[in-house]
């Protein structure tokens, strides 16, 4: 079920990012645009959140995998 569709400004506010970030994500294919109403783009917030979560999972490494086996935590 599609909830209320958000404008780019509303989406930016919901995600706590600048509107330009939303437009860059759209341009780069990171997030999907739901529909275009005239000149206004509308976004489905749950679909955008899923796309961002998928991107984050793809670009992140588990903390343990990022450290060498012989890594020791420095002490003060």
DRENBA-688029 format. One record per atom (N, C-alpha, C, O): residue in one letter; atom name; x negated, y negated, z. Coordinates in nm, 2 decimals. Layout:
REM residues N
+------+------+--------+--------+--------+
! resn ! name !      X !      Y !      Z !
+------+------+--------+--------+--------+
!    A !   CA !      X !      Y !      Z !
...
+------+------+--------+--------+--------+
***
This chain:
REM residues 76
+------+------+--------+--------+--------+
! resn ! name !      X !      Y !      Z !
+------+------+--------+--------+--------+
!    X !    N !  -0.08 !   0.12 !   0.00 !
!    X !   CA !   0.00 !   0.00 !   0.00 !
!    X !    C !  -0.09 !  -0.12 !   0.00 !
!    X !    O !  -0.18 !  -0.14 !   0.08 !
!    X !    N !  -0.06 !  -0.22 !  -0.09 !
!    X !   CA !  -0.14 !  -0.34 !  -0.10 !
!    X !    C !  -0.08 !  -0.44 !   0.00 !
!    X !    O !   0.04 !  -0.47 !  -0.01 !
!    X !    N !  -0.17 !  -0.49 !   0.08 !
!    X !   CA !  -0.12 !  -0.60 !   0.17 !
!    X !    C !  -0.12 !  -0.73 !   0.10 !
!    X !    O !  -0.14 !  -0.73 !  -0.02 !
!    X !    N !  -0.11 !  -0.84 !   0.17 !
!    X !   CA !  -0.11 !  -0.97 !   0.11 !
!    X !    C !  -0.24 !  -0.99 !   0.04 !
!    X !    O !  -0.35 !  -0.96 !   0.10 !
!    X !    N !  -0.24 !  -1.04 !  -0.08 !
!    X !   CA !  -0.36 !  -1.06 !  -0.16 !
!    X !    C !  -0.41 !  -1.20 !  -0.12 !
!    X !    O !  -0.34 !  -1.29 !  -0.10 !
!    X !    N !  -0.54 !  -1.21 !  -0.10 !
!    X !   CA !  -0.61 !  -1.33 !  -0.06 !
!    X !    C !  -0.68 !  -1.40 !  -0.17 !
!    X !    O !  -0.73 !  -1.34 !  -0.26 !
!    X !    N !  -0.68 !  -1.54 !  -0.16 !
!    X !   CA !  -0.76 !  -1.62 !  -0.25 !
!    X !    C !  -0.91 !  -1.60 !  -0.21 !
!    X !    O !  -0.94 !  -1.54 !  -0.11 !
!    X !    N !  -0.99 !  -1.65 !  -0.29 !
!    X !   CA !  -1.14 !  -1.64 !  -0.26 !
!    X !    C !  -1.17 !  -1.72 !  -0.13 !
!    X !    O !  -1.25 !  -1.68 !  -0.06 !
!    X !    N !  -1.11 !  -1.83 !  -0.11 !
!    X !   CA !  -1.13 !  -1.91 !   0.01 !
!    X !    C !  -1.08 !  -1.83 !   0.13 !
!    X !    O !  -1.15 !  -1.83 !   0.23 !
!    X !    N !  -0.96 !  -1.77 !   0.12 !
!    X !   CA !  -0.91 !  -1.69 !   0.23 !
!    X !    C !  -1.00 !  -1.57 !   0.26 !
!    X !    O !  -1.02 !  -1.53 !   0.38 !
!    X !    N !  -1.04 !  -1.50 !   0.15 !
!    X !   CA !  -1.13 !  -1.39 !   0.17 !
!    X !    C !  -1.26 !  -1.43 !   0.24 !
!    X !    O !  -1.31 !  -1.36 !   0.33 !
!    X !    N !  -1.32 !  -1.54 !   0.19 !
!    X !   CA !  -1.44 !  -1.59 !   0.25 !
!    X !    C !  -1.43 !  -1.61 !   0.40 !
!    X !    O !  -1.51 !  -1.58 !   0.48 !
!    X !    N !  -1.32 !  -1.67 !   0.44 !
!    X !   CA !  -1.29 !  -1.70 !   0.58 !
!    X !    C !  -1.27 !  -1.57 !   0.66 !
!    X !    O !  -1.32 !  -1.55 !   0.77 !
!    X !    N !  -1.20 !  -1.47 !   0.60 !
!    X !   CA !  -1.18 !  -1.34 !   0.67 !
!    X !    C !  -1.31 !  -1.27 !   0.69 !
!    X !    O !  -1.32 !  -1.19 !   0.79 !
!    X !    N !  -1.40 !  -1.28 !   0.60 !
!    X !   CA !  -1.53 !  -1.21 !   0.60 !
!    X !    C !  -1.64 !  -1.30 !   0.67 !
!    X !    O !  -1.75 !  -1.25 !   0.68 !
!    X !    N !  -1.61 !  -1.42 !   0.70 !
!    X !   CA !  -1.70 !  -1.51 !   0.76 !
!    X !    C !  -1.83 !  -1.53 !   0.67 !
!    X !    O !  -1.94 !  -1.53 !   0.72 !
!    X !    N !  -1.80 !  -1.56 !   0.54 !
!    X !   CA !  -1.91 !  -1.59 !   0.45 !
!    X !    C !  -1.86 !  -1.71 !   0.37 !
!    X !    O !  -1.74 !  -1.75 !   0.38 !
!    X !    N !  -1.95 !  -1.77 !   0.30 !
!    X !   CA !  -1.92 !  -1.89 !   0.21 !
!    X !    C !  -1.84 !  -1.84 !   0.09 !
!    X !    O !  -1.86 !  -1.73 !   0.04 !
!    X !    N !  -1.76 !  -1.92 !   0.03 !
!    X !   CA !  -1.68 !  -1.89 !  -0.09 !
!    X !    C !  -1.78 !  -1.85 !  -0.20 !
!    X !    O !  -1.75 !  -1.77 !  -0.28 !
!    X !    N !  -1.89 !  -1.92 !  -0.21 !
!    X !   CA !  -1.99 !  -1.89 !  -0.32 !
!    X !    C !  -2.04 !  -1.74 !  -0.31 !
!    X !    O !  -2.07 !  -1.68 !  -0.41 !
!    X !    N !  -2.05 !  -1.69 !  -0.18 !
!    X !   CA !  -2.09 !  -1.55 !  -0.16 !
!    X !    C !  -1.99 !  -1.46 !  -0.22 !
!    X !    O !  -2.02 !  -1.36 !  -0.29 !
!    X !    N !  -1.86 !  -1.49 !  -0.20 !
!    X !   CA !  -1.75 !  -1.41 !  -0.25 !
!    X !    C !  -1.76 !  -1.41 !  -0.41 !
!    X !    O !  -1.75 !  -1.30 !  -0.47 !
!    X !    N !  -1.78 !  -1.53 !  -0.46 !
!    X !   CA !  -1.78 !  -1.54 !  -0.61 !
!    X !    C !  -1.91 !  -1.47 !  -0.67 !
!    X !    O !  -1.90 !  -1.41 !  -0.77 !
!    X !    N !  -2.02 !  -1.47 !  -0.59 !
!    X !   CA !  -2.14 !  -1.40 !  -0.64 !
!    X !    C !  -2.12 !  -1.25 !  -0.63 !
!    X !    O !  -2.15 !  -1.18 !  -0.73 !
!    X !    N !  -2.05 !  -1.20 !  -0.52 !
!    X !   CA !  -2.02 !  -1.06 !  -0.52 !
!    X !    C !  -1.93 !  -1.02 !  -0.63 !
!    X !    O !  -1.95 !  -0.91 !  -0.69 !
!    X !    N !  -1.83 !  -1.10 !  -0.66 !
!    X !   CA !  -1.74 !  -1.06 !  -0.77 !
!    X !    C !  -1.82 !  -1.06 !  -0.90 !
!    X !    O !  -1.81 !  -0.96 !  -0.98 !
!    X !    N !  -1.90 !  -1.16 !  -0.93 !
!    X !   CA !  -1.98 !  -1.17 !  -1.05 !
!    X !    C !  -2.07 !  -1.05 !  -1.07 !
!    X !    O !  -2.09 !  -0.99 !  -1.18 !
!    X !    N !  -2.13 !  -1.01 !  -0.95 !
!    X !   CA !  -2.23 !  -0.90 !  -0.96 !
!    X !    C !  -2.16 !  -0.76 !  -0.95 !
!    X !    O !  -2.23 !  -0.66 !  -0.95 !
!    X !    N !  -2.03 !  -0.75 !  -0.94 !
!    X !   CA !  -1.96 !  -0.63 !  -0.94 !
!    X !    C !  -1.96 !  -0.56 !  -0.80 !
!    X !    O !  -1.93 !  -0.44 !  -0.79 !
!    X !    N !  -1.99 !  -0.63 !  -0.70 !
!    X !   CA !  -2.00 !  -0.57 !  -0.56 !
!    X !    C !  -1.86 !  -0.55 !  -0.51 !
!    X !    O !  -1.83 !  -0.45 !  -0.44 !
!    X !    N !  -1.77 !  -0.65 !  -0.54 !
!    X !   CA !  -1.63 !  -0.64 !  -0.49 !
!    X !    C !  -1.53 !  -0.64 !  -0.60 !
!    X !    O !  -1.56 !  -0.70 !  -0.71 !
!    X !    N !  -1.42 !  -0.58 !  -0.59 !
!    X !   CA !  -1.32 !  -0.58 !  -0.69 !
!    X !    C !  -1.22 !  -0.70 !  -0.68 !
!    X !    O !  -1.19 !  -0.74 !  -0.57 !
!    X !    N !  -1.18 !  -0.76 !  -0.79 !
!    X !   CA !  -1.08 !  -0.86 !  -0.79 !
!    X !    C !  -0.94 !  -0.78 !  -0.81 !
!    X !    O !  -0.94 !  -0.70 !  -0.89 !
!    X !    N !  -0.85 !  -0.81 !  -0.73 !
!    X !   CA !  -0.72 !  -0.74 !  -0.74 !
!    X !    C !  -0.64 !  -0.79 !  -0.86 !
!    X !    O !  -0.62 !  -0.71 !  -0.95 !
!    X !    N !  -0.61 !  -0.92 !  -0.87 !
!    X !   CA !  -0.54 !  -0.97 !  -0.99 !
!    X !    C !  -0.57 !  -1.12 !  -1.01 !
!    X !    O !  -0.63 !  -1.18 !  -0.92 !
!    X !    N !  -0.54 !  -1.17 !  -1.12 !
!    X !   CA !  -0.56 !  -1.31 !  -1.16 !
!    X !    C !  -0.42 !  -1.37 !  -1.17 !
!    X !    O !  -0.34 !  -1.32 !  -1.25 !
!    X !    N !  -0.39 !  -1.47 !  -1.10 !
!    X !   CA !  -0.26 !  -1.54 !  -1.12 !
!    X !    C !  -0.30 !  -1.68 !  -1.17 !
!    X !    O !  -0.34 !  -1.77 !  -1.10 !
!    X !    N !  -0.29 !  -1.69 !  -1.31 !
!    X !   CA !  -0.33 !  -1.82 !  -1.37 !
!    X !    C !  -0.48 !  -1.83 !  -1.36 !
!    X !    O !  -0.56 !  -1.74 !  -1.40 !
!    X !    N !  -0.53 !  -1.93 !  -1.29 !
!    X !   CA !  -0.67 !  -1.95 !  -1.27 !
!    X !    C !  -0.71 !  -1.90 !  -1.13 !
!    X !    O !  -0.83 !  -1.91 !  -1.10 !
!    X !    N !  -0.62 !  -1.85 !  -1.05 !
!    X !   CA !  -0.65 !  -1.81 !  -0.91 !
!    X !    C !  -0.67 !  -1.66 !  -0.91 !
!    X !    O !  -0.59 !  -1.58 !  -0.95 !
!    X !    N !  -0.79 !  -1.62 !  -0.85 !
!    X !   CA !  -0.81 !  -1.48 !  -0.83 !
!    X !    C !  -0.76 !  -1.44 !  -0.69 !
!    X !    O !  -0.76 !  -1.52 !  -0.60 !
!    X !    N !  -0.71 !  -1.32 !  -0.69 !
!    X !   CA !  -0.65 !  -1.27 !  -0.56 !
!    X !    C !  -0.73 !  -1.14 !  -0.53 !
!    X !    O !  -0.76 !  -1.06 !  -0.62 !
!    X !    N !  -0.75 !  -1.12 !  -0.40 !
!    X !   CA !  -0.83 !  -1.00 !  -0.36 !
!    X !    C !  -0.76 !  -0.92 !  -0.25 !
!    X !    O !  -0.68 !  -0.98 !  -0.17 !
!    X !    N !  -0.77 !  -0.79 !  -0.26 !
!    X !   CA !  -0.71 !  -0.70 !  -0.16 !
!    X !    C !  -0.82 !  -0.68 !  -0.05 !
!    X !    O !  -0.92 !  -0.61 !  -0.08 !
!    X !    N !  -0.80 !  -0.73 !   0.07 !
!    X !   CA !  -0.90 !  -0.73 !   0.17 !
!    X !    C !  -0.94 !  -0.59 !   0.21 !
!    X !    O !  -1.06 !  -0.57 !   0.22 !
!    X !    N !  -0.85 !  -0.49 !   0.23 !
!    X !   CA !  -0.90 !  -0.35 !   0.26 !
!    X !    C !  -0.99 !  -0.30 !   0.14 !
!    X !    O !  -1.09 !  -0.23 !   0.17 !
!    X !    N !  -0.96 !  -0.32 !   0.02 !
!    X !   CA !  -1.04 !  -0.28 !  -0.09 !
!    X !    C !  -1.18 !  -0.34 !  -0.09 !
!    X !    O !  -1.28 !  -0.28 !  -0.12 !
!    X !    N !  -1.18 !  -0.47 !  -0.06 !
!    X !   CA !  -1.31 !  -0.54 !  -0.06 !
!    X !    C !  -1.39 !  -0.49 !   0.06 !
!    X !    O !  -1.51 !  -0.47 !   0.04 !
!    X !    N !  -1.33 !  -0.47 !   0.18 !
!    X !   CA !  -1.41 !  -0.41 !   0.29 !
!    X !    C !  -1.46 !  -0.27 !   0.26 !
!    X !    O !  -1.57 !  -0.24 !   0.30 !
!    X !    N !  -1.39 !  -0.19 !   0.19 !
!    X !   CA !  -1.44 !  -0.06 !   0.15 !
!    X !    C !  -1.56 !  -0.07 !   0.06 !
!    X !    O !  -1.65 !   0.00 !   0.07 !
!    X !    N !  -1.55 !  -0.16 !  -0.04 !
!    X !   CA !  -1.66 !  -0.18 !  -0.13 !
!    X !    C !  -1.78 !  -0.23 !  -0.06 !
!    X !    O !  -1.89 !  -0.19 !  -0.09 !
!    X !    N !  -1.77 !  -0.32 !   0.03 !
!    X !   CA !  -1.88 !  -0.37 !   0.11 !
!    X !    C !  -1.94 !  -0.26 !   0.20 !
!    X !    O !  -2.06 !  -0.26 !   0.21 !
!    X !    N !  -1.86 !  -0.18 !   0.26 !
!    X !   CA !  -1.91 !  -0.07 !   0.34 !
!    X !    C !  -1.98 !   0.03 !   0.26 !
!    X !    O !  -2.09 !   0.08 !   0.30 !
!    X !    N !  -1.93 !   0.06 !   0.14 !
!    X !   CA !  -2.00 !   0.15 !   0.05 !
!    X !    C !  -2.13 !   0.10 !   0.01 !
!    X !    O !  -2.23 !   0.17 !   0.01 !
!    X !    N !  -2.14 !  -0.03 !  -0.02 !
!    X !   CA !  -2.27 !  -0.09 !  -0.06 !
!    X !    C !  -2.36 !  -0.09 !   0.06 !
!    X !    O !  -2.48 !  -0.07 !   0.04 !
!    X !    N !  -2.32 !  -0.12 !   0.18 !
!    X !   CA !  -2.40 !  -0.12 !   0.30 !
!    X !    C !  -2.46 !   0.02 !   0.33 !
!    X !    O !  -2.58 !   0.03 !   0.36 !
!    X !    N !  -2.38 !   0.12 !   0.31 !
!    X !   CA !  -2.42 !   0.26 !   0.34 !
!    X !    C !  -2.53 !   0.30 !   0.23 !
!    X !    O !  -2.62 !   0.37 !   0.27 !
!    X !    N !  -2.51 !   0.25 !   0.11 !
!    X !   CA !  -2.60 !   0.29 !   0.00 !
!    X !    C !  -2.74 !   0.22 !   0.02 !
!    X !    O !  -2.84 !   0.28 !  -0.01 !
!    X !    N !  -2.74 !   0.10 !   0.08 !
!    X !   CA !  -2.86 !   0.02 !   0.09 !
!    X !    C !  -2.93 !   0.03 !   0.23 !
!    X !    O !  -3.03 !  -0.03 !   0.25 !
!    X !    N !  -2.87 !   0.11 !   0.32 !
!    X !   CA !  -2.93 !   0.11 !   0.46 !
!    X !    C !  -3.00 !   0.25 !   0.48 !
!    X !    O !  -2.96 !   0.35 !   0.42 !
!    X !    N !  -3.10 !   0.25 !   0.57 !
!    X !   CA !  -3.16 !   0.37 !   0.60 !
!    X !    C !  -3.13 !   0.40 !   0.75 !
!    X !    O !  -3.12 !   0.30 !   0.83 !
!    X !    N !  -3.12 !   0.52 !   0.79 !
!    X !   CA !  -3.11 !   0.55 !   0.93 !
!    X !    C !  -3.23 !   0.50 !   1.01 !
!    X !    O !  -3.34 !   0.51 !   0.95 !
!    X !    N !  -3.21 !   0.45 !   1.13 !
!    X !   CA !  -3.33 !   0.39 !   1.20 !
!    X !    C !  -3.44 !   0.49 !   1.22 !
!    X !    O !  -3.56 !   0.45 !   1.20 !
!    X !    N !  -3.41 !   0.61 !   1.25 !
!    X !   CA !  -3.51 !   0.71 !   1.28 !
!    X !    C !  -3.59 !   0.74 !   1.15 !
!    X !    O !  -3.71 !   0.76 !   1.15 !
!    X !    N !  -3.52 !   0.74 !   1.04 !
!    X !   CA !  -3.59 !   0.77 !   0.91 !
!    X !    C !  -3.68 !   0.66 !   0.87 !
!    X !    O !  -3.77 !   0.68 !   0.79 !
!    X !    N !  -3.66 !   0.54 !   0.91 !
!    X !   CA !  -3.74 !   0.42 !   0.87 !
!    X !    C !  -3.87 !   0.42 !   0.95 !
!    X !    O !  -3.96 !   0.34 !   0.90 !
!    X !    N !  -3.89 !   0.49 !   1.06 !
!    X !   CA !  -4.01 !   0.48 !   1.14 !
!    X !    C !  -4.10 !   0.60 !   1.11 !
!    X !    O !  -4.05 !   0.71 !   1.09 !
!    X !    N !  -4.23 !   0.59 !   1.11 !
!    X !   CA !  -4.32 !   0.70 !   1.09 !
!    X !    C !  -4.31 !   0.79 !   1.21 !
!    X !    O !  -4.27 !   0.75 !   1.32 !
!    X !    N !  -4.34 !   0.92 !   1.19 !
!    X !   CA !  -4.33 !   1.02 !   1.30 !
!    X !    C !  -4.41 !   0.99 !   1.42 !
!    X !    O !  -4.37 !   1.02 !   1.53 !
!    X !    N !  -4.53 !   0.92 !   1.40 !
!    X !   CA !  -4.62 !   0.89 !   1.51 !
!    X !    C !  -4.60 !   0.75 !   1.57 !
!    X !    O !  -4.68 !   0.70 !   1.64 !
!    X !    N !  -4.49 !   0.69 !   1.54 !
!    X !   CA !  -4.46 !   0.55 !   1.58 !
!    X !    C !  -4.44 !   0.55 !   1.73 !
!    X !    O !  -4.36 !   0.63 !   1.79 !
!    X !    N !  -4.51 !   0.46 !   1.80 !
!    X !   CA !  -4.49 !   0.44 !   1.95 !
!    X !    C !  -4.43 !   0.30 !   1.98 !
!    X !    O !  -4.48 !   0.21 !   1.92 !
!    X !    N !  -4.34 !   0.29 !   2.06 !
!    X !   CA !  -4.28 !   0.16 !   2.10 !
!    X !    C !  -4.38 !   0.09 !   2.18 !
!    X !    O !  -4.43 !   0.14 !   2.28 !
!    X !    N !  -4.42 !  -0.03 !   2.14 !
!    X !   CA !  -4.52 !  -0.11 !   2.22 !
!    X !    C !  -4.46 !  -0.15 !   2.35 !
!    X !    O !  -4.34 !  -0.18 !   2.37 !
!    X !    N !  -4.54 !  -0.15 !   2.45 !
!    X !   CA !  -4.50 !  -0.19 !   2.59 !
!    X !    C !  -4.56 !  -0.33 !   2.62 !
!    X !    O !  -4.67 !  -0.36 !   2.57 !
!    X !    N !  -4.50 !  -0.40 !   2.70 !
!    X !   CA !  -4.54 !  -0.53 !   2.74 !
!    X !    C !  -4.63 !  -0.53 !   2.86 !
!    X !    O !  -4.68 !  -0.63 !   2.91 !
+------+------+--------+--------+--------+
***
